[in-house]
Amino acid sequence: MSTISIKKIGITNLDTDAIVNAANEGLWAGSGVCGAIFREAGHERLQAACDKIGHCDTGSAVITPGFRLKARYIIHAVGPRWSGGRNGEPELLYSAYKKSLELAVENGCGSIGFPLISAGIFGVPLDVAWDRAIAACTDFLREHSDKQLDIVFAVLDDRIMRAGQEVLKRYPL
């Protein structure tokens, strides 16, 4: 049976088949989660792989090798920048998670690690970020009950972790 869990751990330390980078549309190295992933994976090789892809629309995702990470793959998901929620941000965020999960399954992954996409510098409120993340993951697992996929959310902050655990209770598998 597939699972969803939340752990207090840096995403680059997860031992999952894939990890998700909270990416930008240009797939450039950034700060925060993105910067940590680029540093640990090997900036030059990862940037070259991203440059080859070139672009990823908001609400979508693309995949590269994991290079020096434990994870075999890095899935680069582009979440929306928050502008009040009236420009489709919740739907785009949901879509970024679903596209990431689709890529994981298509590439034979049995486990995937997520950050809380768009909740940092992109400004999506914590409650919206968790709701869309958990909803997308539970919907995906229900729709693909024939697949085994363990989903781990990597967070570093106790308050963010507790908020996620509360939302997770509202979406039982």
Buried (B, 14 or more C-beta within 10 A) or exposed (E): EBEBEBBEBBBBBBEBBBBBBBBBEEBEBBEEBBEBBBEBBBBEBBBEBBEEEEEBEBBBBBBBBBBEBBBBBBBBBBBBBBEEEEEBBBEBBBBBBBBBBBBBBEBEBBBBBBBBBBBBEBBBEBEBBBBBBBBBBBBBBEEBEEBBBBBBBBBEEEEBBEBBBEBBEEBEE
